[in-house]
Amino acid sequence: MITPTNLVYHELICLSMRIARSSIEGLTGLTGKVVMETRNMLYFEEGGRVRAAPKKACVFEFFLPSGNVCTVSGSSILGRPEVRLSRLR
């Protein structure tokens, strides 16, 4: 089960999200569903098109299936998704 405390160790694909803050003009406020993730980028579908946001430049709000909203700094989810779990140890 995904909770705000363990979100950074989970798969982010299919979660709804919003960019709360960004150092890149025009990204703040964009919302969508995460469709792909790489080491440095988060790709999300917004308005029928896929957009990309660099993790390091953004603060994200993820809307969890439980109804909770979790705010995460992009720098805390940097790295390949499959490697984030190894940070737990």
Jmol script that loads the backbone (N, CA, C; Angstrom):
load data "model"
ATOM      1  N   MET A   1       0.838  -1.182   0.000  1.00  0.00           N
ATOM      2  CA  MET A   1       0.000   0.000   0.000  1.00  0.00           C
ATOM      3  C   MET A   1       0.886   1.249   0.000  1.00  0.00           C
ATOM      4  N   ILE A   2       0.567   2.190  -0.851  1.00  0.00           N
ATOM      5  CA  ILE A   2       1.339   3.420  -0.943  1.00  0.00           C
ATOM      6  C   ILE A   2       0.831   4.409   0.105  1.00  0.00           C
ATOM      7  N   THR A   3       1.755   4.900   0.906  1.00  0.00           N
ATOM      8  CA  THR A   3       1.448   5.917   1.913  1.00  0.00           C
ATOM      9  C   THR A   3       2.386   7.098   1.705  1.00  0.00           C
ATOM     10  N   PRO A   4       2.080   8.244   2.300  1.00  0.00           N
ATOM     11  CA  PRO A   4       2.988   9.389   2.147  1.00  0.00           C
ATOM     12  C   PRO A   4       4.404   9.113   2.649  1.00  0.00           C
ATOM     13  N   THR A   5       4.562   8.221   3.619  1.00  0.00           N
ATOM     14  CA  THR A   5       5.897   7.953   4.158  1.00  0.00           C
ATOM     15  C   THR A   5       6.726   7.035   3.270  1.00  0.00           C
ATOM     16  N   ASN A   6       6.090   6.203   2.453  1.00  0.00           N
ATOM     17  CA  ASN A   6       6.865   5.272   1.623  1.00  0.00           C
ATOM     18  C   ASN A   6       6.726   5.534   0.121  1.00  0.00           C
ATOM     19  N   LEU A   7       6.149   6.652  -0.251  1.00  0.00           N
ATOM     20  CA  LEU A   7       5.914   6.959  -1.669  1.00  0.00           C
ATOM     21  C   LEU A   7       7.195   6.959  -2.485  1.00  0.00           C
ATOM     22  N   VAL A   8       8.275   7.491  -1.958  1.00  0.00           N
ATOM     23  CA  VAL A   8       9.509   7.609  -2.740  1.00  0.00           C
ATOM     24  C   VAL A   8      10.115   6.253  -3.085  1.00  0.00           C
ATOM     25  N   TYR A   9       9.668   5.185  -2.450  1.00  0.00           N
ATOM     26  CA  TYR A   9      10.169   3.841  -2.736  1.00  0.00           C
ATOM     27  C   TYR A   9       9.236   3.051  -3.647  1.00  0.00           C
ATOM     28  N   HIS A  10       8.131   3.636  -4.058  1.00  0.00           N
ATOM     29  CA  HIS A  10       7.137   2.948  -4.873  1.00  0.00           C
ATOM     30  C   HIS A  10       7.200   3.369  -6.336  1.00  0.00           C
ATOM     31  N   GLU A  11       6.529   2.613  -7.147  1.00  0.00           N
ATOM     32  CA  GLU A  11       6.343   2.928  -8.556  1.00  0.00           C
ATOM     33  C   GLU A  11       5.411   4.131  -8.646  1.00  0.00           C
ATOM     34  N   LEU A  12       5.775   5.108  -9.457  1.00  0.00           N
ATOM     35  CA  LEU A  12       4.975   6.324  -9.584  1.00  0.00           C
ATOM     36  C   LEU A  12       4.041   6.297 -10.784  1.00  0.00           C
ATOM     37  N   ILE A  13       4.272   5.363 -11.703  1.00  0.00           N
ATOM     38  CA  ILE A  13       3.453   5.271 -12.909  1.00  0.00           C
ATOM     39  C   ILE A  13       2.001   5.003 -12.522  1.00  0.00           C
ATOM     40  N   CYS A  14       1.095   5.693 -13.164  1.00  0.00           N
ATOM     41  CA  CYS A  14      -0.364   5.632 -12.975  1.00  0.00           C
ATOM     42  C   CYS A  14      -0.867   6.492 -11.817  1.00  0.00           C
ATOM     43  N   LEU A  15       0.027   7.162 -11.098  1.00  0.00           N
ATOM     44  CA  LEU A  15      -0.431   8.068 -10.055  1.00  0.00           C
ATOM     45  C   LEU A  15      -0.764   9.426 -10.669  1.00  0.00           C
ATOM     46  N   SER A  16      -1.822  10.034 -10.174  1.00  0.00           N
ATOM     47  CA  SER A  16      -2.144  11.398 -10.581  1.00  0.00           C
ATOM     48  C   SER A  16      -1.216  12.347  -9.842  1.00  0.00           C
ATOM     49  N   MET A  17      -0.810  13.419 -10.530  1.00  0.00           N
ATOM     50  CA  MET A  17       0.130  14.343  -9.913  1.00  0.00           C
ATOM     51  C   MET A  17      -0.122  15.760 -10.376  1.00  0.00           C
ATOM     52  N   ARG A  18       0.485  16.685  -9.648  1.00  0.00           N
ATOM     53  CA  ARG A  18       0.460  18.100  -9.994  1.00  0.00           C
ATOM     54  C   ARG A  18       1.831  18.665  -9.672  1.00  0.00           C
ATOM     55  N   ILE A  19       2.320  19.557 -10.505  1.00  0.00           N
ATOM     56  CA  ILE A  19       3.589  20.213 -10.221  1.00  0.00           C
ATOM     57  C   ILE A  19       3.275  21.439  -9.359  1.00  0.00           C
ATOM     58  N   ALA A  20       3.660  21.361  -8.084  1.00  0.00           N
ATOM     59  CA  ALA A  20       3.355  22.423  -7.132  1.00  0.00           C
ATOM     60  C   ALA A  20       4.258  23.634  -7.339  1.00  0.00           C
ATOM     61  N   ARG A  21       5.544  23.377  -7.593  1.00  0.00           N
ATOM     62  CA  ARG A  21       6.504  24.451  -7.838  1.00  0.00           C
ATOM     63  C   ARG A  21       7.530  23.965  -8.841  1.00  0.00           C
ATOM     64  N   SER A  22       8.064  24.897  -9.603  1.00  0.00           N
ATOM     65  CA  SER A  22       9.108  24.552 -10.558  1.00  0.00           C
ATOM     66  C   SER A  22       9.969  25.769 -10.827  1.00  0.00           C
ATOM     67  N   SER A  23      11.255  25.526 -11.010  1.00  0.00           N
ATOM     68  CA  SER A  23      12.154  26.621 -11.378  1.00  0.00           C
ATOM     69  C   SER A  23      12.083  26.894 -12.880  1.00  0.00           C
ATOM     70  N   ILE A  24      11.329  26.071 -13.604  1.00  0.00           N
ATOM     71  CA  ILE A  24      11.146  26.253 -15.045  1.00  0.00           C
ATOM     72  C   ILE A  24       9.786  26.898 -15.283  1.00  0.00           C
ATOM     73  N   GLU A  25       9.820  28.036 -15.923  1.00  0.00           N
ATOM     74  CA  GLU A  25       8.595  28.783 -16.171  1.00  0.00           C
ATOM     75  C   GLU A  25       7.621  27.962 -17.021  1.00  0.00           C
ATOM     76  N   GLY A  26       6.369  27.943 -16.621  1.00  0.00           N
ATOM     77  CA  GLY A  26       5.339  27.261 -17.381  1.00  0.00           C
ATOM     78  C   GLY A  26       5.005  25.863 -16.887  1.00  0.00           C
ATOM     79  N   LEU A  27       5.798  25.296 -16.003  1.00  0.00           N
ATOM     80  CA  LEU A  27       5.501  23.949 -15.508  1.00  0.00           C
ATOM     81  C   LEU A  27       4.630  23.964 -14.256  1.00  0.00           C
ATOM     82  N   THR A  28       4.746  24.998 -13.443  1.00  0.00           N
ATOM     83  CA  THR A  28       3.984  25.069 -12.200  1.00  0.00           C
ATOM     84  C   THR A  28       2.488  25.010 -12.494  1.00  0.00           C
ATOM     85  N   GLY A  29       1.806  24.120 -11.784  1.00  0.00           N
ATOM     86  CA  GLY A  29       0.360  23.997 -11.924  1.00  0.00           C
ATOM     87  C   GLY A  29      -0.106  22.934 -12.900  1.00  0.00           C
ATOM     88  N   LEU A  30       0.807  22.385 -13.704  1.00  0.00           N
ATOM     89  CA  LEU A  30       0.393  21.338 -14.637  1.00  0.00           C
ATOM     90  C   LEU A  30      -0.008  20.080 -13.870  1.00  0.00           C
ATOM     91  N   THR A  31      -1.047  19.412 -14.335  1.00  0.00           N
ATOM     92  CA  THR A  31      -1.517  18.192 -13.689  1.00  0.00           C
ATOM     93  C   THR A  31      -1.614  17.085 -14.720  1.00  0.00           C
ATOM     94  N   GLY A  32      -1.627  15.863 -14.253  1.00  0.00           N
ATOM     95  CA  GLY A  32      -1.785  14.732 -15.152  1.00  0.00           C
ATOM     96  C   GLY A  32      -1.521  13.425 -14.452  1.00  0.00           C
ATOM     97  N   LYS A  33      -1.454  12.387 -15.249  1.00  0.00           N
ATOM     98  CA  LYS A  33      -1.184  11.042 -14.741  1.00  0.00           C
ATOM     99  C   LYS A  33       0.192  10.621 -15.232  1.00  0.00           C
ATOM    100  N   VAL A  34       1.017  10.124 -14.321  1.00  0.00           N
ATOM    101  CA  VAL A  34       2.374   9.707 -14.672  1.00  0.00           C
ATOM    102  C   VAL A  34       2.291   8.505 -15.613  1.00  0.00           C
ATOM    103  N   VAL A  35       2.971   8.601 -16.765  1.00  0.00           N
ATOM    104  CA  VAL A  35       2.950   7.512 -17.744  1.00  0.00           C
ATOM    105  C   VAL A  35       4.317   6.857 -17.908  1.00  0.00           C
ATOM    106  N   MET A  36       5.385   7.571 -17.532  1.00  0.00           N
ATOM    107  CA  MET A  36       6.725   7.000 -17.645  1.00  0.00           C
ATOM    108  C   MET A  36       7.664   7.782 -16.739  1.00  0.00           C
ATOM    109  N   GLU A  37       8.722   7.098 -16.328  1.00  0.00           N
ATOM    110  CA  GLU A  37       9.696   7.729 -15.453  1.00  0.00           C
ATOM    111  C   GLU A  37      11.087   7.271 -15.859  1.00  0.00           C
ATOM    112  N   THR A  38      12.015   8.207 -15.926  1.00  0.00           N
ATOM    113  CA  THR A  38      13.420   7.876 -16.161  1.00  0.00           C
ATOM    114  C   THR A  38      14.224   8.407 -14.978  1.00  0.00           C
ATOM    115  N   ARG A  39      15.534   8.323 -15.094  1.00  0.00           N
ATOM    116  CA  ARG A  39      16.400   8.735 -13.996  1.00  0.00           C
ATOM    117  C   ARG A  39      16.173  10.194 -13.603  1.00  0.00           C
ATOM    118  N   ASN A  40      16.034  11.059 -14.579  1.00  0.00           N
ATOM    119  CA  ASN A  40      15.942  12.489 -14.301  1.00  0.00           C
ATOM    120  C   ASN A  40      14.624  13.141 -14.682  1.00  0.00           C
ATOM    121  N   MET A  41      13.738  12.402 -15.327  1.00  0.00           N
ATOM    122  CA  MET A  41      12.504  13.002 -15.851  1.00  0.00           C
ATOM    123  C   MET A  41      11.266  12.224 -15.406  1.00  0.00           C
ATOM    124  N   LEU A  42      10.174  12.957 -15.307  1.00  0.00           N
ATOM    125  CA  LEU A  42       8.869  12.365 -15.046  1.00  0.00           C
ATOM    126  C   LEU A  42       7.984  12.754 -16.222  1.00  0.00           C
ATOM    127  N   TYR A  43       7.399  11.780 -16.888  1.00  0.00           N
ATOM    128  CA  TYR A  43       6.534  12.020 -18.044  1.00  0.00           C
ATOM    129  C   TYR A  43       5.098  11.794 -17.612  1.00  0.00           C
ATOM    130  N   PHE A  44       4.231  12.729 -17.956  1.00  0.00           N
ATOM    131  CA  PHE A  44       2.833  12.635 -17.538  1.00  0.00           C
ATOM    132  C   PHE A  44       1.931  13.071 -18.677  1.00  0.00           C
ATOM    133  N   GLU A  45       0.734  12.495 -18.688  1.00  0.00           N
ATOM    134  CA  GLU A  45      -0.246  12.824 -19.718  1.00  0.00           C
ATOM    135  C   GLU A  45      -1.116  13.963 -19.209  1.00  0.00           C
ATOM    136  N   GLU A  46      -1.182  15.006 -19.999  1.00  0.00           N
ATOM    137  CA  GLU A  46      -1.958  16.176 -19.628  1.00  0.00           C
ATOM    138  C   GLU A  46      -2.684  16.679 -20.869  1.00  0.00           C
ATOM    139  N   GLY A  47      -3.990  16.662 -20.832  1.00  0.00           N
ATOM    140  CA  GLY A  47      -4.776  17.166 -21.959  1.00  0.00           C
ATOM    141  C   GLY A  47      -4.570  16.391 -23.244  1.00  0.00           C
ATOM    142  N   GLY A  48      -4.364  15.087 -23.149  1.00  0.00           N
ATOM    143  CA  GLY A  48      -4.209  14.262 -24.340  1.00  0.00           C
ATOM    144  C   GLY A  48      -2.806  14.219 -24.917  1.00  0.00           C
ATOM    145  N   ARG A  49      -1.859  14.900 -24.281  1.00  0.00           N
ATOM    146  CA  ARG A  49      -0.486  14.835 -24.766  1.00  0.00           C
ATOM    147  C   ARG A  49       0.465  14.532 -23.613  1.00  0.00           C
ATOM    148  N   VAL A  50       1.597  13.976 -23.938  1.00  0.00           N
ATOM    149  CA  VAL A  50       2.574  13.610 -22.920  1.00  0.00           C
ATOM    150  C   VAL A  50       3.546  14.771 -22.746  1.00  0.00           C
ATOM    151  N   ARG A  51       3.694  15.198 -21.499  1.00  0.00           N
ATOM    152  CA  ARG A  51       4.604  16.288 -21.141  1.00  0.00           C
ATOM    153  C   ARG A  51       5.734  15.702 -20.300  1.00  0.00           C
ATOM    154  N   ALA A  52       6.841  16.403 -20.224  1.00  0.00           N
ATOM    155  CA  ALA A  52       7.989  15.960 -19.433  1.00  0.00           C
ATOM    156  C   ALA A  52       8.354  17.036 -18.428  1.00  0.00           C
ATOM    157  N   ALA A  53       8.757  16.609 -17.240  1.00  0.00           N
ATOM    158  CA  ALA A  53       9.198  17.538 -16.209  1.00  0.00           C
ATOM    159  C   ALA A  53      10.472  16.989 -15.579  1.00  0.00           C
ATOM    160  N   PRO A  54      11.525  17.794 -15.518  1.00  0.00           N
ATOM    161  CA  PRO A  54      12.739  17.342 -14.851  1.00  0.00           C
ATOM    162  C   PRO A  54      12.502  17.252 -13.341  1.00  0.00           C
ATOM    163  N   LYS A  55      12.861  16.134 -12.768  1.00  0.00           N
ATOM    164  CA  LYS A  55      12.615  15.911 -11.344  1.00  0.00           C
ATOM    165  C   LYS A  55      13.309  16.952 -10.475  1.00  0.00           C
ATOM    166  N   LYS A  56      14.561  17.237 -10.795  1.00  0.00           N
ATOM    167  CA  LYS A  56      15.371  18.112  -9.952  1.00  0.00           C
ATOM    168  C   LYS A  56      14.827  19.537  -9.875  1.00  0.00           C
ATOM    169  N   ALA A  57      14.104  19.977 -10.884  1.00  0.00           N
ATOM    170  CA  ALA A  57      13.621  21.355 -10.946  1.00  0.00           C
ATOM    171  C   ALA A  57      12.216  21.531 -10.383  1.00  0.00           C
ATOM    172  N   CYS A  58      11.594  20.453  -9.889  1.00  0.00           N
ATOM    173  CA  CYS A  58      10.183  20.533  -9.512  1.00  0.00           C
ATOM    174  C   CYS A  58       9.908  19.991  -8.121  1.00  0.00           C
ATOM    175  N   VAL A  59       8.804  20.438  -7.574  1.00  0.00           N
ATOM    176  CA  VAL A  59       8.199  19.854  -6.373  1.00  0.00           C
ATOM    177  C   VAL A  59       6.842  19.329  -6.823  1.00  0.00           C
ATOM    178  N   PHE A  60       6.594  18.041  -6.562  1.00  0.00           N
ATOM    179  CA  PHE A  60       5.395  17.378  -7.056  1.00  0.00           C
ATOM    180  C   PHE A  60       4.410  17.106  -5.927  1.00  0.00           C
ATOM    181  N   GLU A  61       3.131  17.136  -6.261  1.00  0.00           N
ATOM    182  CA  GLU A  61       2.077  16.654  -5.373  1.00  0.00           C
ATOM    183  C   GLU A  61       1.495  15.420  -6.030  1.00  0.00           C
ATOM    184  N   PHE A  62       1.540  14.306  -5.325  1.00  0.00           N
ATOM    185  CA  PHE A  62       0.973  13.058  -5.832  1.00  0.00           C
ATOM    186  C   PHE A  62      -0.323  12.779  -5.092  1.00  0.00           C
ATOM    187  N   PHE A  63      -1.346  12.387  -5.845  1.00  0.00           N
ATOM    188  CA  PHE A  63      -2.649  12.066  -5.284  1.00  0.00           C
ATOM    189  C   PHE A  63      -2.732  10.551  -5.163  1.00  0.00           C
ATOM    190  N   LEU A  64      -2.654  10.059  -3.940  1.00  0.00           N
ATOM    191  CA  LEU A  64      -2.604   8.623  -3.689  1.00  0.00           C
ATOM    192  C   LEU A  64      -3.980   7.996  -3.789  1.00  0.00           C
ATOM    193  N   PRO A  65      -4.040   6.687  -4.080  1.00  0.00           N
ATOM    194  CA  PRO A  65      -5.336   6.000  -4.178  1.00  0.00           C
ATOM    195  C   PRO A  65      -6.168   6.095  -2.891  1.00  0.00           C
ATOM    196  N   SER A  66      -5.497   6.245  -1.749  1.00  0.00           N
ATOM    197  CA  SER A  66      -6.206   6.346  -0.475  1.00  0.00           C
ATOM    198  C   SER A  66      -6.882   7.700  -0.282  1.00  0.00           C
ATOM    199  N   GLY A  67      -6.589   8.656  -1.175  1.00  0.00           N
ATOM    200  CA  GLY A  67      -7.158   9.991  -1.055  1.00  0.00           C
ATOM    201  C   GLY A  67      -6.187  11.004  -0.473  1.00  0.00           C
ATOM    202  N   ASN A  68      -5.049  10.543   0.037  1.00  0.00           N
ATOM    203  CA  ASN A  68      -4.043  11.449   0.583  1.00  0.00           C
ATOM    204  C   ASN A  68      -3.321  12.181  -0.534  1.00  0.00           C
ATOM    205  N   VAL A  69      -2.836  13.363  -0.210  1.00  0.00           N
ATOM    206  CA  VAL A  69      -2.002  14.131  -1.131  1.00  0.00           C
ATOM    207  C   VAL A  69      -0.617  14.204  -0.507  1.00  0.00           C
ATOM    208  N   CYS A  70       0.388  13.845  -1.282  1.00  0.00           N
ATOM    209  CA  CYS A  70       1.756  13.784  -0.776  1.00  0.00           C
ATOM    210  C   CYS A  70       2.631  14.732  -1.589  1.00  0.00           C
ATOM    211  N   THR A  71       3.282  15.672  -0.934  1.00  0.00           N
ATOM    212  CA  THR A  71       4.183  16.607  -1.590  1.00  0.00           C
ATOM    213  C   THR A  71       5.603  16.066  -1.502  1.00  0.00           C
ATOM    214  N   VAL A  72       6.262  15.967  -2.658  1.00  0.00           N
ATOM    215  CA  VAL A  72       7.587  15.363  -2.736  1.00  0.00           C
ATOM    216  C   VAL A  72       8.505  16.267  -3.547  1.00  0.00           C
ATOM    217  N   SER A  73       9.678  16.530  -3.011  1.00  0.00           N
ATOM    218  CA  SER A  73      10.687  17.255  -3.770  1.00  0.00           C
ATOM    219  C   SER A  73      11.236  16.329  -4.843  1.00  0.00           C
ATOM    220  N   GLY A  74      11.391  16.842  -6.042  1.00  0.00           N
ATOM    221  CA  GLY A  74      11.890  16.023  -7.137  1.00  0.00           C
ATOM    222  C   GLY A  74      13.269  15.454  -6.867  1.00  0.00           C
ATOM    223  N   SER A  75      14.078  16.152  -6.087  1.00  0.00           N
ATOM    224  CA  SER A  75      15.419  15.651  -5.788  1.00  0.00           C
ATOM    225  C   SER A  75      15.373  14.381  -4.936  1.00  0.00           C
ATOM    226  N   SER A  76      14.293  14.156  -4.210  1.00  0.00           N
ATOM    227  CA  SER A  76      14.193  12.938  -3.398  1.00  0.00           C
ATOM    228  C   SER A  76      13.785  11.714  -4.220  1.00  0.00           C
ATOM    229  N   ILE A  77      13.326  11.929  -5.459  1.00  0.00           N
ATOM    230  CA  ILE A  77      12.974  10.791  -6.317  1.00  0.00           C
ATOM    231  C   ILE A  77      13.903  10.696  -7.523  1.00  0.00           C
ATOM    232  N   LEU A  78      15.028  11.415  -7.471  1.00  0.00           N
ATOM    233  CA  LEU A  78      16.019  11.317  -8.545  1.00  0.00           C
ATOM    234  C   LEU A  78      16.575   9.905  -8.624  1.00  0.00           C
ATOM    235  N   GLY A  79      16.940   9.485  -9.784  1.00  0.00           N
ATOM    236  CA  GLY A  79      17.513   8.157  -9.974  1.00  0.00           C
ATOM    237  C   GLY A  79      16.533   7.230 -10.662  1.00  0.00           C
ATOM    238  N   ARG A  80      17.056   6.117 -11.105  1.00  0.00           N
ATOM    239  CA  ARG A  80      16.209   5.135 -11.779  1.00  0.00           C
ATOM    240  C   ARG A  80      15.187   4.584 -10.790  1.00  0.00           C
ATOM    241  N   PRO A  81      13.981   4.357 -11.252  1.00  0.00           N
ATOM    242  CA  PRO A  81      12.924   3.885 -10.358  1.00  0.00           C
ATOM    243  C   PRO A  81      13.278   2.571  -9.656  1.00  0.00           C
ATOM    244  N   GLU A  82      13.931   1.676 -10.362  1.00  0.00           N
ATOM    245  CA  GLU A  82      14.251   0.379  -9.766  1.00  0.00           C
ATOM    246  C   GLU A  82      15.367   0.462  -8.721  1.00  0.00           C
ATOM    247  N   VAL A  83      16.088   1.565  -8.685  1.00  0.00           N
ATOM    248  CA  VAL A  83      17.187   1.721  -7.730  1.00  0.00           C
ATOM    249  C   VAL A  83      16.726   2.413  -6.452  1.00  0.00           C
ATOM    250  N   ARG A  84      15.590   3.117  -6.510  1.00  0.00           N
ATOM    251  CA  ARG A  84      15.117   3.826  -5.320  1.00  0.00           C
ATOM    252  C   ARG A  84      14.916   2.900  -4.132  1.00  0.00           C
ATOM    253  N   LEU A  85      14.509   1.677  -4.386  1.00  0.00           N
ATOM    254  CA  LEU A  85      14.295   0.735  -3.290  1.00  0.00           C
ATOM    255  C   LEU A  85      15.585   0.437  -2.554  1.00  0.00           C
ATOM    256  N   SER A  86      16.713   0.430  -3.254  1.00  0.00           N
ATOM    257  CA  SER A  86      17.987   0.131  -2.586  1.00  0.00           C
ATOM    258  C   SER A  86      18.375   1.218  -1.592  1.00  0.00           C
ATOM    259  N   ARG A  87      17.829   2.431  -1.729  1.00  0.00           N
ATOM    260  CA  ARG A  87      18.105   3.491  -0.767  1.00  0.00           C
ATOM    261  C   ARG A  87      17.447   3.208   0.583  1.00  0.00           C
ATOM    262  N   LEU A  88      16.475   2.335   0.606  1.00  0.00           N
ATOM    263  CA  LEU A  88      15.758   1.986   1.828  1.00  0.00           C
ATOM    264  C   LEU A  88      16.664   1.303   2.835  1.00  0.00           C
ATOM    265  N   ARG A  89      17.643   0.572   2.336  1.00  0.00           N
ATOM    266  CA  ARG A  89      18.518  -0.209   3.227  1.00  0.00           C
ATOM    267  C   ARG A  89      19.531   0.626   3.926  1.00  0.00           C
TER     268      ARG A  89
END
end "model"
wireframe off; spacefill off
backbone 0.3
color backbone group
